[in-house]
């Protein structure tokens, strides 16, 4: 749903090196959407396995997560959304409408041979399905780094940071209002 916190949060630019060894509660659904949006073929279609299953989200999880854990000794705990709150119903409908419109524009751009525009529209069309979430949870469970939130994953991540269970919460939703380092919000 989002809240503009920019006016009340001071910006602090960080680097990955300065975050070495820190722990983060990561908004899992949010990251999966990011991977689905950005890890695509040149025409905008997501990566798929030989059976046609989308794998962009798993590719992103494996490569980014293992890199941050290995190179920067970060401890990551992915937090997944539970049941959305009633207040989010209208936002979910709005997002669905936006995705449908973007899908139409993506197809039109492909038909016109405009791959740059097609890609820009395709990134908005991402749909995170229950099997995708389940596969992601299975992967992260094998790594021992996932938690199921009762409702909003971002709220659970913030709660974990406030309690001191992790050093910070990480979410794309709040990137503009937190640190200059993409994806990280320090408690």
PAMAR-908051 format. One line per 2 residues: number of its first residue (from 1); their letters; for each residue x, y negated, z of C-alpha. Coordinates in Angstrom, 3 decimals, padded with zeros to 6 digits, always signed. Example, Ala and Ser with C-alpha at 12.3 -4.5 7.8 and 13.67 -1.06 7.14 Angstrom:
BEGIN
1 = AS = +012.300,+004.500,+007.800  +013.670,+001.060,+007.140
# end
This chain:
BEGIN
1 = XX = +000.000,+000.000,+000.000  +002.898,-002.280,+000.799
3 = XX = +003.381,-005.354,+002.894  +005.577,-008.260,+001.816
5 = XX = +008.093,-008.536,+004.638  +010.559,-010.683,+002.700
7 = XX = +009.681,-013.919,+004.562  +010.397,-012.419,+007.998
9 = XX = +013.383,-010.124,+007.336  +016.888,-011.423,+006.826
11 = XX = +018.800,-009.887,+003.934  +022.029,-008.026,+004.597
13 = XX = +024.101,-006.624,+001.734  +025.721,-003.264,+002.478
15 = XX = +027.722,-000.654,+000.632  +027.538,+003.110,+000.629
17 = XX = +030.974,+003.176,+002.269  +029.664,+001.112,+005.212
19 = XX = +026.869,+003.660,+005.719  +029.206,+006.644,+005.906
21 = XX = +028.202,+009.095,+008.620  +024.811,+007.460,+009.312
23 = XX = +021.480,+009.282,+009.488  +018.352,+008.356,+007.544
25 = XX = +014.700,+009.332,+007.497  +013.828,+009.271,+003.806
27 = XX = +010.309,+008.704,+002.429  +010.172,+011.950,+000.426
29 = XX = +007.167,+011.259,-001.800  +008.564,+007.853,-002.636
31 = XX = +011.891,+009.326,-003.739  +010.203,+012.049,-005.799
33 = XX = +008.267,+009.377,-007.694  +011.523,+007.526,-008.301
35 = XX = +013.147,+010.641,-009.771  +010.061,+011.422,-011.874
37 = XX = +010.094,+007.884,-013.226  +013.778,+007.614,-014.067
39 = XX = +015.074,+011.077,-014.921  +013.635,+011.427,-018.419
41 = XX = +014.475,+012.213,-022.001  +015.055,+009.289,-024.431
43 = XX = +011.414,+009.429,-025.606  +010.220,+009.068,-022.013
45 = XX = +009.190,+012.668,-021.356  +010.378,+014.127,-018.029
47 = XX = +012.967,+016.898,-017.793  +011.417,+020.373,-017.978
49 = XX = +012.547,+023.950,-017.536  +012.182,+026.655,-020.202
51 = XX = +008.579,+027.300,-019.066  +007.533,+023.651,-019.402
53 = XX = +007.573,+022.846,-015.673  +008.748,+019.340,-014.816
55 = XX = +012.097,+019.397,-012.999  +013.100,+015.702,-012.881
57 = XX = +012.263,+015.487,-009.177  +014.351,+018.543,-008.283
59 = XX = +017.311,+017.340,-010.345  +017.241,+014.002,-008.530
61 = XX = +016.948,+015.619,-005.124  +019.820,+018.013,-005.693
63 = XX = +022.271,+015.562,-007.210  +021.605,+012.450,-005.107
65 = XX = +021.117,+014.296,-001.826  +024.179,+016.495,-002.071
67 = XX = +026.325,+013.567,-003.208  +025.276,+011.404,-000.260
69 = XX = +025.712,+014.276,+002.176  +029.088,+015.360,+000.831
71 = XX = +030.783,+012.123,-000.212  +029.339,+009.848,+002.477
73 = XX = +028.650,+012.371,+005.266  +025.083,+011.060,+005.533
75 = XX = +022.466,+013.047,+007.420  +019.217,+012.819,+005.469
77 = XX = +015.803,+013.938,+006.671  +013.097,+013.806,+004.004
79 = XX = +009.676,+012.950,+005.401  +006.625,+013.921,+003.327
81 = XX = +003.193,+012.332,+003.344  +000.324,+014.049,+005.063
83 = XX = -003.298,+012.997,+004.646  -003.566,+009.419,+003.334
85 = XX = -005.379,+006.954,+005.581  -008.846,+005.728,+004.557
87 = XX = -007.396,+002.266,+003.939  -005.339,+003.657,+001.073
89 = XX = -008.300,+004.913,-000.988  -008.608,+001.774,-003.126
91 = XX = -004.842,+001.602,-003.654  -004.819,+005.218,-004.875
93 = XX = -007.618,+004.425,-007.352  -005.729,+001.331,-008.540
95 = XX = -002.512,+003.323,-009.085  -004.429,+006.005,-011.015
97 = XX = -005.881,+003.349,-013.332  -002.447,+001.810,-013.924
99 = XX = -000.954,+005.248,-014.752  -003.746,+006.004,-017.221
101 = XX = -003.246,+002.678,-019.014  +000.532,+003.199,-019.121
103 = XX = +000.002,+006.695,-020.598  -002.012,+005.221,-023.464
105 = XX = +000.635,+002.545,-024.087  +003.409,+005.181,-023.961
107 = XX = +001.700,+007.263,-026.663  +001.136,+004.186,-028.850
109 = XX = +004.798,+003.192,-028.539  +005.906,+006.742,-029.428
111 = XX = +003.650,+006.757,-032.493  +005.163,+003.424,-033.540
113 = XX = +008.693,+004.796,-033.048  +009.489,+002.175,-030.397
115 = XX = +011.419,+004.392,-027.960  +012.588,+001.555,-025.719
117 = XX = +009.001,+000.469,-025.104  +007.879,+004.100,-024.839
119 = XX = +010.427,+004.764,-022.107  +009.423,+001.619,-020.202
121 = XX = +005.775,+002.730,-020.250  +006.577,+006.383,-019.507
123 = XX = +008.236,+005.572,-016.186  +004.880,+004.284,-014.894
125 = XX = +003.036,+007.497,-015.818  +004.603,+009.785,-013.227
127 = XX = +002.196,+012.111,-011.478  +003.390,+013.967,-008.426
129 = XX = +001.540,+017.272,-008.162  +001.118,+019.627,-005.208
131 = XX = +003.400,+022.284,-006.835  +006.113,+019.624,-007.334
133 = XX = +005.889,+018.602,-003.682  +005.896,+022.236,-002.554
135 = XX = +008.975,+023.025,-004.689  +010.745,+019.960,-003.278
137 = XX = +009.887,+020.911,+000.293  +011.150,+024.451,-000.328
139 = XX = +014.452,+023.102,-001.664  +014.862,+020.672,+001.238
141 = XX = +013.819,+023.299,+003.773  +016.667,+025.494,+002.549
143 = XX = +018.959,+022.558,+003.306  +017.205,+022.087,+006.682
145 = XX = +016.330,+018.460,+005.967  +012.581,+017.945,+005.716
147 = XX = +009.751,+016.887,+008.036  +005.997,+016.845,+007.418
149 = XX = +004.302,+013.588,+008.499  +000.714,+013.658,+009.756
151 = XX = -000.151,+010.771,+007.403  +002.136,+008.233,+005.666
153 = XX = +005.732,+009.445,+005.287  +007.058,+005.904,+005.307
155 = XX = +005.395,+005.224,+008.663  +006.824,+008.444,+010.110
157 = XX = +010.302,+007.511,+008.832  +010.022,+004.056,+010.449
159 = XX = +008.855,+005.673,+013.701  +011.841,+008.028,+013.681
161 = XX = +014.172,+005.057,+013.196  +012.459,+003.044,+015.946
163 = XX = +012.823,+006.001,+018.353  +016.515,+006.318,+017.504
165 = XX = +016.174,+009.789,+015.957  +017.852,+008.362,+012.835
167 = XX = +019.877,+005.239,+012.224  +017.494,+003.877,+009.565
169 = XX = +014.437,+004.550,+007.436  +014.919,+004.687,+003.675
171 = XX = +012.126,+003.750,+001.286  +011.860,+002.239,-002.174
173 = XX = +008.669,+000.468,-001.146  +010.560,-001.932,+001.092
175 = XX = +013.776,-002.361,-000.919  +013.089,-006.031,-001.660
177 = XX = +012.650,-006.872,+001.991  +015.499,-004.943,+003.554
179 = XX = +019.168,-004.535,+002.863  +020.807,-005.376,-000.415
181 = XX = +021.731,-001.716,-000.731  +019.046,-000.175,-002.852
183 = XX = +016.698,+002.156,-000.949  +017.814,+001.498,+002.615
185 = XX = +015.999,-000.243,+005.435  +017.932,-000.424,+008.676
187 = X = +015.962,-000.407,+011.921
# end
